[in-house]
Amino acid sequence: MEFNVKSGNPEKQRSACVVVGVFESRKLSAMGEQLDQVSEGYLSNLLRRGDMEGKLGQVLLLHNVPNTLSDRVLLIGCGKERDFGDKSYTKVIAKAITTLNDTGSMEAVCFLSELNVKGRDTRWKVRHAVEAAQDTLYAFDEFKSKTDSTRRPLRRLTFNVTTRKELTIGEKAIEEGLSIAKGAHKARDLANLPPNIANPTYLAEEAKTFAVNNEGVDCEVLDESELEEMGMGAFCSVARGSDTPAKLIILKYNGGSAEQKPVVLVGKGITFDSGGISLKPGERMDEMKYDMGGAAAVFGAFVAAVEMKLPINLIMTIAAAENMPSGKASRPGDIVTSLSGQTIEILNTDAEGRLVLCDTLTYVERYEPEIVIDVATLTGACIIALGNQASGLMSNHNPLAHDLLNAGELCGDRVWRLPIWDEYQEQLESNFADMANIGGKGAGTITAGCFLSRFTKKYHWAHLDIAGTAWQSGKAKGATGRPVPLLSQYLINRCES
């Protein structure tokens, strides 16, 4: 879809539709009042009659409003004005997009971008409107023989800004929003693909294709035999039960100066997780195709950064494998040696994500990174702790943790920090190896983070557990694209600081 910005009066827009807001109780927004004056009270008369209260998400589509040049005027309920914040704003944008798309308005001028959102400027409002619009229109129907296509879909949306001075800001915001949305769509597409297609080899080919199509991007793929020869005993122990070989996938983007140390994103890419010998229950096992949500997210964030041409050196690594049961699979009780030389007793083969990640976290030491962030659908315990609202955050570096928390608050893709105190490390003790791969029932998310922290002593590191945020279940089942907005915002902030 095409996005533009302009500065003008609502009554002068020659458009299929003009979109303005209405607050409770029946209070028109500033642009709505302007339309009302021009139309000689047409809008306020309808509101007084009770056609609309202004509750959040209400819509009222009007045709041929007097003294206006637009075919239609769409009123969107914005709720209580004093409560109108980030979430309300994205909700009304999404509602506007859905309504416009369903009612045949192929192009529209949206004045919701002029609403007052506390603490947010024009750049934020336009960018997040673009992201919300793209998110609302996303559909994954690649494998459906028949699709429900809209006859007259929304093709062009123009956001109005208050003054002409803000047009340049708005244009930049559109570019950022489209880049982040493209990254989120990439993450959603990869995660939504079925596991018989999106296996480690497929992810590797996607990375190679992206490198070929984008200047300044290099790709390297290490096969399972190379990982074994290198000494990645933990990583390879996970892949051993599958007929599909593991891959370590690396994309490099050199947007910064030669002396700038890179930011490294590490993604857990378990393209299907059966649990291995510690087999999962059959119910909802189909959703274990989403166990590569971390890989999808770092790939999406990498796409967004390249699209925005951020002045940063960025490296993406994906630890890709299938976790399957077979005669070759790892058993509970096996002991493996990681790339770091530390030994691990595998007490549960369903705690496999940390095994592929720990060797990858050791591998990225060679890049002398400034920052390393790993992203993984690591523990069901994170869903118990935080639900589906926030991702779990653990870090060995307070400034990095604070930067991620702040980025999450700014973009609405929030995280919550959990501790990795020494007391929790004791739960990983093993009688037979340097550590066990699980720490018992209590604090499962934290002990998983503690496990990873043992392989991150040489750099500043953060871990994002996205088990509760990477996808939705039920009728709306599908990948969310999180935390692509969070990672993108963090990288933008880093470049602008």
The 8 nearest C-alpha neighbors of each residue, nearest first, counted from 0:
[[1, 154, 155, 2, 153, 156, 133, 132],
 [0, 2, 155, 154, 156, 3, 157, 106],
 [3, 1, 156, 157, 155, 0, 173, 4],
 [4, 2, 157, 158, 156, 5, 1, 170],
 [5, 3, 158, 157, 159, 169, 166, 170],
 [6, 4, 159, 160, 158, 166, 7, 3],
 [5, 7, 160, 159, 163, 162, 161, 4],
 [8, 6, 5, 9, 159, 11, 12, 160],
 [7, 9, 11, 10, 12, 6, 30, 33],
 [10, 8, 11, 12, 34, 7, 30, 17],
 [9, 11, 67, 8, 12, 34, 68, 37],
 [12, 10, 9, 8, 68, 13, 67, 7],
 [13, 11, 14, 9, 10, 68, 69, 8],
 [14, 12, 69, 68, 11, 15, 70, 16],
 [13, 15, 69, 16, 12, 107, 70, 106],
 [14, 16, 70, 104, 107, 69, 106, 71],
 [17, 15, 71, 107, 14, 72, 69, 70],
 [16, 18, 72, 108, 107, 109, 73, 71],
 [17, 19, 109, 73, 110, 72, 74, 108],
 [20, 18, 110, 74, 31, 111, 75, 73],
 [19, 21, 75, 28, 74, 76, 77, 111],
 [20, 22, 27, 76, 53, 26, 28, 77],
 [23, 21, 53, 26, 77, 78, 79, 80],
 [24, 22, 53, 25, 79, 78, 54, 26],
 [23, 25, 52, 26, 22, 53, 79, 54],
 [24, 26, 52, 23, 53, 46, 22, 21],
 [27, 25, 22, 21, 24, 23, 28, 53],
 [26, 28, 21, 31, 32, 22, 20, 25],
 [27, 29, 31, 20, 30, 21, 32, 26],
 [30, 28, 32, 31, 33, 27, 114, 20],
 [31, 29, 33, 32, 28, 34, 19, 9],
 [30, 32, 28, 27, 34, 33, 29, 19],
 [33, 31, 35, 29, 30, 34, 27, 28],
 [32, 34, 30, 36, 31, 35, 29, 37],
 [35, 33, 31, 37, 32, 36, 10, 38],
 [34, 36, 32, 40, 38, 42, 33, 37],
 [37, 35, 39, 33, 38, 34, 40, 32],
 [36, 38, 34, 39, 35, 66, 33, 10],
 [37, 39, 65, 35, 66, 41, 36, 40],
 [40, 38, 36, 37, 41, 35, 65, 42],
 [41, 39, 35, 43, 42, 38, 36, 44],
 [40, 42, 44, 38, 39, 43, 35, 45],
 [43, 41, 45, 35, 44, 40, 46, 38],
 [42, 44, 46, 40, 45, 41, 47, 35],
 [45, 43, 47, 41, 42, 46, 40, 48],
 [46, 44, 48, 42, 43, 47, 50, 41],
 [47, 45, 43, 49, 48, 44, 50, 51],
 [46, 48, 44, 49, 45, 43, 25, 50],
 [49, 47, 45, 46, 50, 44, 51, 43],
 [48, 50, 46, 47, 51, 52, 45, 25],
 [51, 49, 46, 45, 48, 52, 47, 59],
 [52, 50, 49, 46, 53, 25, 59, 57],
 [51, 53, 25, 24, 54, 23, 49, 46],
 [54, 52, 76, 23, 22, 21, 25, 51],
 [55, 53, 78, 76, 52, 57, 23, 77],
 [54, 56, 78, 77, 76, 57, 53, 91],
 [55, 57, 76, 91, 54, 94, 75, 58],
 [58, 56, 76, 54, 55, 75, 53, 59],
 [59, 57, 75, 74, 76, 56, 60, 73],
 [58, 60, 74, 73, 61, 75, 57, 51],
 [59, 61, 73, 72, 74, 58, 62, 71],
 [62, 60, 72, 71, 73, 59, 64, 63],
 [61, 63, 71, 64, 70, 72, 60, 69],
 [64, 62, 70, 71, 65, 61, 69, 67],
 [63, 65, 62, 67, 66, 38, 61, 71],
 [66, 64, 38, 67, 63, 41, 37, 39],
 [67, 65, 38, 37, 64, 68, 10, 39],
 [68, 66, 10, 65, 69, 64, 11, 38],
 [69, 67, 13, 11, 12, 10, 70, 66],
 [68, 70, 14, 13, 71, 67, 16, 12],
 [71, 69, 15, 63, 16, 62, 14, 68],
 [72, 70, 16, 62, 61, 69, 15, 63],
 [71, 73, 17, 61, 16, 18, 60, 62],
 [72, 74, 60, 18, 59, 17, 61, 75],
 [73, 75, 59, 19, 20, 58, 18, 60],
 [76, 74, 58, 20, 57, 21, 77, 19],
 [75, 77, 53, 57, 55, 54, 21, 56],
 [76, 78, 55, 22, 21, 53, 54, 20],
 [79, 77, 55, 54, 22, 23, 53, 76],
 [78, 80, 23, 82, 81, 22, 83, 77],
 [79, 81, 83, 82, 22, 78, 23, 77],
 [80, 82, 79, 83, 84, 78, 117, 22],
 [83, 81, 79, 80, 84, 78, 87, 117],
 [82, 84, 80, 87, 81, 79, 116, 88],
 [85, 83, 116, 87, 86, 88, 82, 117],
 [84, 86, 88, 87, 89, 116, 83, 411],
 [87, 85, 89, 88, 84, 90, 411, 83],
 [88, 86, 90, 84, 85, 89, 83, 91],
 [87, 89, 85, 91, 86, 90, 84, 92],
 [88, 90, 92, 86, 91, 87, 131, 93],
 [91, 89, 87, 93, 88, 92, 86, 94],
 [92, 90, 94, 88, 93, 89, 56, 95],
 [91, 93, 95, 89, 90, 94, 128, 96],
 [94, 92, 90, 96, 91, 95, 131, 135],
 [95, 93, 91, 97, 92, 96, 90, 98],
 [94, 96, 92, 98, 93, 97, 91, 99],
 [95, 97, 93, 99, 94, 98, 100, 132],
 [98, 96, 94, 100, 95, 99, 101, 93],
 [99, 97, 101, 95, 100, 96, 102, 94],
 [100, 98, 96, 104, 102, 101, 97, 95],
 [99, 101, 153, 152, 97, 98, 102, 103],
 [102, 100, 98, 99, 103, 97, 149, 152],
 [103, 101, 99, 100, 104, 98, 151, 152],
 [102, 104, 151, 105, 101, 100, 152, 99],
 [105, 103, 99, 106, 15, 102, 153, 16],
 [104, 106, 153, 154, 152, 103, 151, 155],
 [107, 105, 155, 104, 156, 153, 154, 15],
 [106, 108, 16, 156, 15, 17, 14, 157],
 [107, 109, 157, 17, 158, 156, 18, 16],
 [108, 110, 18, 158, 111, 17, 157, 159],
 [109, 111, 112, 159, 19, 113, 18, 158],
 [112, 110, 113, 114, 109, 19, 20, 18],
 [111, 113, 110, 114, 124, 125, 158, 159],
 [112, 114, 111, 110, 160, 115, 161, 159],
 [115, 113, 111, 112, 116, 28, 110, 20],
 [114, 116, 117, 113, 119, 83, 112, 84],
 [117, 115, 84, 119, 114, 118, 83, 85],
 [118, 116, 119, 84, 115, 83, 85, 120],
 [117, 119, 116, 120, 115, 84, 85, 123],
 [120, 118, 116, 117, 123, 124, 121, 115],
 [121, 119, 123, 122, 124, 118, 116, 117],
 [120, 122, 124, 123, 125, 169, 119, 168],
 [123, 121, 172, 125, 120, 124, 169, 168],
 [122, 124, 126, 120, 121, 125, 119, 127],
 [125, 123, 121, 127, 126, 122, 112, 128],
 [124, 126, 128, 122, 127, 123, 172, 121],
 [127, 125, 176, 172, 129, 123, 128, 173],
 [126, 128, 130, 129, 124, 125, 131, 123],
 [127, 129, 125, 131, 126, 130, 124, 132],
 [128, 130, 132, 126, 127, 176, 131, 133],
 [129, 131, 127, 133, 176, 180, 132, 128],
 [132, 130, 134, 128, 129, 133, 93, 127],
 [133, 131, 129, 135, 134, 130, 93, 128],
 [134, 132, 130, 136, 135, 131, 137, 129],
 [133, 135, 131, 137, 132, 136, 130, 180],
 [136, 134, 132, 133, 137, 93, 131, 97],
 [135, 137, 133, 134, 132, 138, 97, 96],
 [138, 136, 134, 135, 133, 139, 184, 132],
 [137, 139, 140, 136, 135, 134, 141, 188],
 [140, 138, 141, 137, 188, 191, 142, 187],
 [139, 141, 143, 142, 138, 146, 144, 145],
 [142, 140, 143, 139, 144, 192, 138, 146],
 [141, 143, 140, 144, 139, 145, 192, 146],
 [144, 142, 140, 145, 141, 146, 139, 147],
 [143, 145, 142, 146, 141, 140, 147, 148],
 [146, 144, 143, 147, 140, 142, 148, 141],
 [145, 147, 148, 143, 144, 140, 141, 142],
 [148, 146, 149, 145, 150, 140, 143, 144],
 [147, 149, 146, 150, 152, 151, 145, 138],
 [148, 150, 152, 151, 147, 101, 100, 103],
 [149, 151, 152, 148, 103, 101, 147, 100],
 [150, 152, 103, 149, 105, 153, 104, 100],
 [153, 151, 100, 149, 105, 154, 150, 103],
 [152, 154, 105, 100, 106, 104, 155, 99],
 [155, 153, 0, 105, 106, 152, 1, 156],
 [154, 156, 106, 1, 2, 0, 153, 105],
 [157, 155, 2, 107, 106, 108, 1, 3],
 [156, 158, 3, 108, 4, 2, 109, 107],
 [159, 157, 4, 109, 108, 112, 3, 110],
 [158, 160, 5, 6, 110, 4, 109, 112],
 [161, 159, 6, 162, 113, 5, 165, 158],
 [160, 162, 6, 113, 159, 163, 165, 7],
 [163, 161, 164, 165, 160, 6, 166, 7],
 [162, 164, 165, 166, 6, 161, 160, 5],
 [163, 165, 162, 166, 167, 168, 161, 160],
 [166, 164, 168, 163, 167, 162, 169, 160],
 [165, 167, 169, 163, 168, 164, 170, 4],
 [168, 166, 170, 169, 165, 171, 164, 163],
 [169, 167, 165, 171, 166, 170, 122, 172],
 [168, 170, 172, 166, 167, 171, 122, 165],
 [169, 171, 167, 173, 172, 168, 166, 174],
 [172, 170, 174, 168, 173, 169, 175, 167],
 [171, 173, 126, 169, 175, 122, 170, 174],
 [172, 174, 176, 170, 171, 175, 126, 177],
 [173, 175, 171, 177, 172, 176, 178, 170],
 [176, 174, 172, 178, 173, 177, 179, 171],
 [175, 177, 126, 173, 130, 179, 129, 178],
 [176, 178, 180, 174, 175, 179, 181, 173],
 [179, 177, 303, 181, 175, 180, 176, 306],
 [180, 178, 303, 182, 176, 181, 177, 183],
 [179, 181, 183, 177, 182, 130, 178, 176],
 [182, 180, 184, 178, 179, 183, 177, 185],
 [181, 183, 299, 303, 179, 185, 302, 180],
 [182, 184, 480, 180, 186, 185, 181, 299],
 [185, 183, 187, 181, 186, 182, 188, 180],
 [186, 184, 182, 188, 183, 299, 187, 181],
 [185, 187, 295, 299, 183, 296, 480, 189],
 [188, 186, 184, 480, 478, 190, 185, 189],
 [187, 189, 185, 191, 186, 190, 184, 192],
 [190, 188, 186, 192, 187, 191, 295, 185],
 [189, 191, 187, 188, 192, 289, 292, 478],
 [192, 190, 188, 189, 187, 478, 477, 193],
 [191, 193, 189, 190, 197, 188, 194, 196],
 [194, 192, 195, 196, 197, 191, 288, 190],
 [195, 193, 197, 196, 288, 198, 271, 270],
 [194, 196, 193, 197, 198, 192, 271, 270],
 [197, 195, 194, 193, 198, 192, 201, 200],
 [196, 198, 194, 201, 192, 193, 195, 202],
 [197, 199, 201, 270, 200, 196, 194, 202],
 [200, 198, 319, 202, 201, 320, 246, 245],
 [199, 201, 203, 202, 198, 204, 246, 244],
 [200, 202, 204, 198, 197, 203, 199, 205],
 [203, 201, 205, 199, 204, 200, 206, 198],
 [202, 204, 200, 206, 201, 205, 248, 199],
 [203, 205, 207, 201, 206, 202, 208, 200],
 [206, 204, 202, 208, 203, 207, 209, 201],
 [205, 207, 209, 203, 204, 208, 210, 202],
 [206, 208, 204, 210, 209, 205, 218, 203],
 [209, 207, 211, 205, 210, 206, 204, 212],
 [208, 210, 206, 212, 207, 211, 213, 205],
 [211, 209, 216, 207, 213, 217, 208, 212],
 [210, 212, 208, 209, 213, 207, 214, 216],
 [211, 213, 209, 210, 208, 214, 216, 207],
 [214, 212, 210, 211, 216, 209, 215, 305],
 [213, 215, 216, 212, 210, 211, 217, 252],
 [214, 216, 252, 253, 213, 217, 254, 210],
 [217, 215, 252, 210, 251, 214, 213, 250],
 [218, 216, 251, 210, 250, 215, 252, 219],
 [219, 217, 250, 249, 207, 210, 251, 206],
 [218, 220, 249, 248, 250, 221, 217, 207],
 [219, 221, 248, 247, 249, 222, 246, 203],
 [222, 220, 247, 246, 225, 248, 219, 223],
 [223, 221, 246, 225, 224, 226, 245, 220],
 [222, 224, 226, 245, 225, 246, 244, 227],
 [225, 223, 227, 226, 222, 228, 221, 229],
 [226, 224, 228, 222, 223, 227, 221, 229],
 [225, 227, 223, 229, 231, 224, 228, 230],
 [228, 226, 224, 230, 229, 225, 231, 223],
 [227, 229, 225, 230, 226, 224, 231, 223],
 [228, 230, 226, 227, 231, 225, 338, 224],
 [231, 229, 338, 227, 228, 232, 226, 337],
 [232, 230, 338, 337, 226, 234, 227, 233],
 [231, 233, 337, 336, 235, 230, 234, 335],
 [232, 234, 337, 354, 236, 235, 231, 335],
 [235, 233, 355, 354, 231, 236, 232, 237],
 [236, 234, 238, 232, 237, 233, 239, 231],
 [237, 235, 233, 239, 234, 238, 329, 232],
 [236, 238, 235, 239, 234, 322, 351, 329],
 [239, 237, 235, 320, 240, 236, 241, 321],
 [238, 240, 328, 236, 237, 241, 327, 235],
 [328, 239, 241, 327, 325, 323, 324, 238],
 [242, 240, 323, 243, 239, 238, 321, 322],
 [241, 243, 244, 240, 239, 238, 321, 323],
 [242, 244, 241, 245, 321, 199, 198, 320],
 [245, 243, 223, 242, 238, 246, 320, 241],
 [244, 246, 320, 223, 319, 238, 199, 222],
 [247, 245, 222, 319, 221, 223, 199, 248],
 [246, 248, 318, 221, 220, 317, 319, 249],
 [247, 249, 220, 317, 316, 246, 203, 219],
 [250, 248, 316, 219, 315, 218, 220, 317],
 [249, 251, 218, 315, 217, 314, 316, 219],
 [252, 250, 314, 217, 216, 313, 218, 315],
 [251, 253, 216, 313, 312, 215, 254, 314],
 [254, 252, 312, 255, 215, 251, 313, 311],
 [253, 255, 310, 311, 312, 252, 309, 308],
 [256, 254, 311, 310, 312, 253, 259, 257],
 [255, 257, 259, 258, 254, 312, 311, 253],
 [256, 258, 259, 255, 253, 260, 312, 254],
 [257, 259, 256, 260, 255, 261, 312, 253],
 [260, 258, 256, 257, 255, 261, 312, 311],
 [261, 259, 369, 368, 258, 367, 312, 262],
 [262, 260, 312, 368, 313, 369, 263, 259],
 [261, 263, 370, 313, 369, 368, 371, 314],
 [264, 262, 314, 371, 315, 313, 261, 370],
 [263, 265, 315, 372, 373, 371, 297, 316],
 [266, 264, 373, 316, 317, 315, 372, 374],
 [267, 265, 294, 293, 317, 374, 373, 297],
 [266, 268, 293, 375, 294, 318, 291, 269],
 [267, 269, 291, 319, 294, 318, 270, 317],
 [270, 268, 291, 320, 290, 321, 271, 319],
 [271, 269, 291, 198, 321, 288, 268, 194],
 [270, 272, 288, 321, 269, 287, 194, 322],
 [273, 271, 322, 287, 274, 269, 321, 290],
 [274, 272, 275, 323, 279, 322, 278, 271],
 [275, 273, 349, 278, 279, 277, 272, 348],
 [274, 276, 324, 323, 277, 278, 273, 322],
 [275, 277, 324, 278, 348, 330, 274, 328],
 [278, 276, 275, 274, 348, 349, 347, 279],
 [279, 277, 274, 276, 275, 273, 280, 349],
 [278, 280, 274, 273, 281, 277, 284, 349],
 [281, 279, 282, 278, 284, 283, 273, 274],
 [280, 282, 284, 283, 279, 285, 278, 273],
 [281, 283, 284, 280, 285, 279, 286, 287],
 [284, 282, 285, 286, 281, 287, 280, 472],
 [283, 285, 286, 281, 287, 282, 280, 273],
 [286, 284, 283, 287, 288, 282, 281, 289],
 [287, 285, 288, 284, 283, 289, 290, 472],
 [286, 288, 289, 290, 272, 285, 284, 271],
 [287, 289, 271, 286, 290, 270, 194, 285],
 [290, 288, 287, 291, 292, 190, 286, 270],
 [291, 289, 287, 269, 292, 288, 376, 270],
 [290, 292, 268, 269, 270, 289, 294, 293],
 [293, 291, 295, 289, 290, 294, 469, 190],
 [294, 292, 375, 266, 374, 267, 296, 295],
 [293, 295, 266, 268, 267, 291, 297, 296],
 [294, 296, 186, 292, 298, 293, 297, 189],
 [297, 295, 299, 293, 186, 298, 294, 483],
 [296, 298, 300, 299, 294, 295, 266, 301],
 [297, 299, 301, 295, 296, 300, 294, 302],
 [300, 298, 182, 186, 296, 302, 297, 301],
 [301, 299, 297, 303, 483, 302, 298, 182],
 [300, 302, 298, 304, 299, 303, 297, 305],
 [303, 301, 299, 182, 305, 300, 304, 306],
 [304, 302, 182, 178, 179, 300, 306, 301],
 [305, 303, 301, 307, 306, 302, 309, 308],
 [304, 306, 308, 302, 307, 303, 301, 309],
 [307, 305, 303, 308, 304, 178, 302, 309],
 [306, 308, 304, 309, 305, 178, 303, 175],
 [309, 307, 305, 306, 304, 310, 254, 311],
 [308, 310, 307, 311, 304, 254, 305, 494],
 [311, 309, 254, 255, 308, 494, 312, 256],
 [312, 310, 255, 254, 309, 313, 253, 494],
 [311, 313, 253, 261, 255, 254, 252, 262],
 [312, 314, 262, 252, 261, 263, 251, 311],
 [313, 315, 251, 263, 250, 264, 262, 252],
 [316, 314, 264, 250, 249, 263, 265, 251],
 [315, 317, 249, 265, 248, 264, 266, 250],
 [316, 318, 266, 248, 294, 247, 319, 265],
 [317, 319, 247, 268, 267, 355, 266, 246],
 [318, 320, 268, 199, 246, 269, 245, 317],
 [321, 319, 245, 269, 238, 199, 270, 268],
 [320, 322, 271, 269, 270, 238, 241, 323],
 [323, 321, 272, 275, 237, 273, 238, 271],
 [322, 324, 275, 240, 241, 273, 321, 325],
 [325, 323, 275, 276, 240, 328, 322, 326],
 [326, 324, 240, 328, 327, 323, 241, 276],
 [325, 327, 328, 240, 324, 329, 239, 276],
 [326, 328, 240, 325, 239, 329, 324, 241],
 [240, 329, 327, 325, 239, 324, 326, 330],
 [330, 328, 236, 333, 327, 237, 348, 331],
 [331, 329, 333, 332, 276, 328, 348, 345],
 [332, 330, 346, 345, 347, 333, 348, 329],
 [331, 333, 345, 346, 330, 344, 334, 347],
 [334, 332, 345, 330, 331, 344, 335, 329],
 [333, 335, 344, 343, 345, 332, 342, 336],
 [336, 334, 343, 232, 342, 233, 337, 333],
 [337, 335, 342, 232, 341, 340, 233, 343],
 [336, 338, 232, 233, 340, 339, 231, 341],
 [337, 339, 231, 230, 358, 340, 361, 232],
 [338, 340, 337, 341, 361, 358, 454, 336],
 [341, 339, 337, 338, 336, 342, 230, 231],
 [342, 340, 339, 337, 336, 433, 343, 338],
 [341, 343, 336, 433, 432, 335, 337, 340],
 [344, 342, 434, 335, 435, 334, 432, 433],
 [343, 345, 334, 435, 432, 333, 346, 332],
 [346, 344, 331, 436, 333, 332, 347, 334],
 [345, 347, 331, 332, 344, 436, 435, 437],
 [348, 346, 349, 331, 345, 350, 277, 437],
 [347, 349, 350, 277, 275, 351, 274, 276],
 [348, 350, 274, 351, 347, 277, 275, 278],
 [351, 349, 348, 347, 352, 353, 436, 437],
 [350, 352, 354, 349, 353, 348, 237, 355],
 [353, 351, 354, 355, 350, 377, 356, 267],
 [352, 354, 356, 351, 355, 357, 350, 451],
 [355, 353, 233, 351, 352, 357, 356, 234],
 [356, 354, 234, 352, 353, 357, 358, 318],
 [355, 357, 353, 359, 354, 358, 360, 352],
 [356, 358, 360, 354, 359, 355, 353, 451],
 [359, 357, 361, 338, 360, 356, 231, 355],
 [360, 358, 362, 356, 361, 357, 363, 355],
 [361, 359, 357, 358, 362, 363, 356, 454],
 [360, 362, 358, 359, 363, 364, 454, 339],
 [361, 363, 359, 360, 364, 358, 365, 338],
 [364, 362, 365, 360, 361, 366, 359, 367],
 [365, 363, 366, 362, 367, 361, 368, 360],
 [366, 364, 363, 367, 362, 368, 361, 360],
 [365, 367, 368, 364, 363, 261, 260, 263],
 [368, 366, 364, 365, 369, 260, 261, 363],
 [369, 367, 261, 366, 370, 260, 262, 263],
 [368, 370, 260, 261, 262, 367, 459, 458],
 [369, 371, 262, 459, 368, 460, 263, 458],
 [370, 372, 263, 460, 264, 262, 459, 461],
 [373, 371, 461, 264, 460, 462, 265, 263],
 [372, 374, 265, 462, 266, 264, 463, 461],
 [375, 373, 293, 463, 266, 462, 265, 464],
 [376, 374, 293, 267, 377, 464, 465, 266],
 [377, 375, 466, 465, 464, 290, 293, 292],
 [376, 378, 375, 464, 466, 352, 465, 379],
 [379, 377, 380, 381, 444, 466, 376, 443],
 [378, 380, 381, 382, 466, 383, 377, 467],
 [379, 381, 383, 378, 382, 444, 443, 384],
 [382, 380, 384, 379, 383, 444, 378, 385],
 [381, 383, 386, 467, 385, 380, 379, 384],
 [382, 384, 380, 381, 386, 385, 379, 467],
 [385, 383, 381, 382, 386, 380, 444, 391],
 [386, 384, 382, 381, 383, 389, 387, 388],
 [387, 385, 382, 388, 383, 467, 384, 389],
 [386, 388, 467, 468, 389, 382, 385, 390],
 [387, 389, 386, 468, 385, 390, 467, 413],
 [390, 388, 414, 413, 385, 387, 415, 391],
 [391, 389, 414, 465, 464, 468, 415, 463],
 [390, 392, 464, 415, 463, 414, 416, 389],
 [393, 391, 416, 463, 415, 462, 417, 414],
 [394, 392, 462, 417, 461, 416, 418, 448],
 [393, 395, 461, 396, 460, 400, 462, 392],
 [394, 396, 460, 459, 397, 461, 393, 452],
 [397, 395, 394, 399, 459, 398, 400, 460],
 [396, 398, 400, 399, 401, 395, 394, 402],
 [399, 397, 401, 400, 396, 402, 403, 394],
 [400, 398, 402, 401, 397, 396, 403, 461],
 [399, 401, 397, 403, 398, 402, 394, 404],
 [400, 402, 404, 398, 399, 403, 405, 397],
 [403, 401, 399, 405, 400, 404, 406, 398],
 [404, 402, 406, 400, 405, 401, 407, 489],
 [403, 405, 401, 407, 402, 406, 414, 400],
 [406, 404, 408, 402, 407, 403, 401, 409],
 [407, 405, 403, 409, 489, 408, 404, 488],
 [406, 408, 413, 412, 404, 485, 405, 410],
 [409, 407, 405, 411, 406, 413, 410, 404],
 [410, 408, 406, 407, 411, 405, 488, 412],
 [409, 411, 407, 412, 408, 406, 485, 484],
 [412, 410, 408, 413, 407, 409, 85, 86],
 [413, 411, 407, 485, 410, 484, 482, 408],
 [412, 414, 407, 389, 411, 408, 390, 404],
 [413, 415, 390, 389, 391, 404, 392, 407],
 [416, 414, 391, 392, 389, 390, 417, 413],
 [415, 417, 392, 393, 391, 414, 418, 400],
 [416, 418, 393, 392, 415, 391, 419, 445],
 [419, 417, 420, 393, 416, 445, 394, 392],
 [420, 418, 449, 445, 421, 423, 393, 448],
 [419, 421, 422, 418, 423, 424, 449, 445],
 [420, 422, 424, 423, 419, 425, 449, 418],
 [423, 421, 420, 424, 425, 426, 419, 446],
 [424, 422, 425, 421, 426, 420, 446, 419],
 [423, 425, 421, 426, 422, 427, 449, 446],
 [424, 426, 423, 427, 428, 422, 421, 438],
 [427, 425, 438, 424, 428, 423, 439, 446],
 [428, 426, 438, 435, 425, 434, 424, 437],
 [427, 429, 434, 425, 426, 435, 430, 433],
 [430, 428, 434, 435, 431, 432, 433, 427],
 [431, 429, 432, 428, 433, 434, 435, 344],
 [430, 432, 429, 344, 433, 434, 334, 343],
 [433, 431, 434, 342, 429, 343, 344, 430],
 [432, 434, 342, 343, 341, 429, 431, 428],
 [435, 433, 429, 428, 343, 432, 427, 344],
 [436, 434, 344, 427, 429, 343, 437, 428],
 [435, 437, 345, 344, 346, 343, 434, 350],
 [438, 436, 435, 439, 427, 346, 350, 347],
 [437, 439, 426, 427, 446, 443, 440, 436],
 [438, 440, 441, 437, 426, 443, 442, 427],
 [439, 441, 443, 442, 438, 437, 380, 426],
 [440, 442, 443, 439, 438, 446, 444, 445],
 [443, 441, 445, 444, 446, 440, 380, 439],
 [444, 442, 446, 445, 441, 380, 447, 440],
 [445, 443, 447, 381, 380, 442, 446, 378],
 [444, 446, 448, 442, 447, 443, 449, 419],
 [445, 447, 449, 448, 443, 444, 438, 450],
 [448, 446, 450, 444, 445, 449, 443, 451],
 [447, 449, 445, 451, 446, 450, 452, 444],
 [450, 448, 446, 452, 447, 451, 419, 424],
 [449, 451, 447, 448, 452, 453, 446, 436],
 [452, 450, 448, 453, 449, 454, 357, 447],
 [451, 453, 449, 455, 454, 450, 448, 456],
 [454, 452, 451, 450, 455, 456, 449, 357],
 [453, 455, 452, 451, 361, 456, 357, 360],
 [456, 454, 452, 457, 453, 458, 460, 360],
 [455, 457, 458, 454, 453, 452, 459, 395],
 [458, 456, 455, 364, 459, 454, 367, 460],
 [459, 457, 456, 455, 460, 370, 368, 369],
 [460, 458, 370, 396, 371, 395, 369, 461],
 [459, 461, 371, 394, 372, 395, 370, 458],
 [460, 462, 394, 372, 393, 373, 371, 463],
 [461, 463, 373, 393, 392, 372, 374, 394],
 [464, 462, 374, 392, 391, 465, 373, 375],
 [463, 465, 391, 375, 376, 377, 390, 466],
 [464, 466, 376, 390, 468, 467, 469, 375],
 [465, 467, 376, 468, 464, 377, 378, 469],
 [468, 466, 387, 382, 465, 386, 469, 381],
 [467, 469, 387, 465, 470, 466, 390, 481],
 [470, 468, 481, 479, 465, 292, 478, 466],
 [471, 469, 478, 479, 477, 468, 472, 476],
 [472, 470, 476, 477, 478, 475, 473, 479],
 [473, 471, 476, 475, 474, 470, 477, 286],
 [474, 472, 476, 475, 471, 477, 283, 470],
 [473, 475, 476, 472, 471, 477, 470, 478],
 [474, 476, 473, 472, 477, 471, 470, 478],
 [477, 475, 472, 471, 473, 474, 470, 478],
 [476, 478, 471, 470, 191, 475, 479, 472],
 [477, 479, 470, 187, 480, 469, 191, 190],
 [480, 478, 470, 481, 469, 187, 477, 471],
 [481, 479, 183, 187, 186, 478, 483, 482],
 [482, 480, 483, 479, 469, 468, 296, 484],
 [481, 483, 485, 484, 296, 486, 480, 412],
 [482, 484, 481, 300, 486, 485, 296, 183],
 [485, 483, 487, 482, 486, 488, 412, 179],
 [486, 484, 482, 488, 407, 412, 483, 487],
 [485, 487, 489, 483, 488, 484, 300, 482],
 [488, 486, 484, 490, 489, 485, 300, 483],
 [489, 487, 491, 485, 490, 486, 406, 484],
 [488, 490, 486, 492, 406, 487, 491, 493],
 [489, 491, 493, 487, 488, 492, 494, 486],
 [492, 490, 488, 494, 493, 489, 487, 495],
 [493, 491, 495, 489, 494, 490, 496, 488],
 [492, 494, 490, 496, 491, 495, 489, 488],
 [493, 495, 491, 492, 496, 490, 310, 311],
 [494, 496, 492, 493, 491, 490, 310, 309],
 [495, 493, 494, 492, 491, 490, 489, 402]]
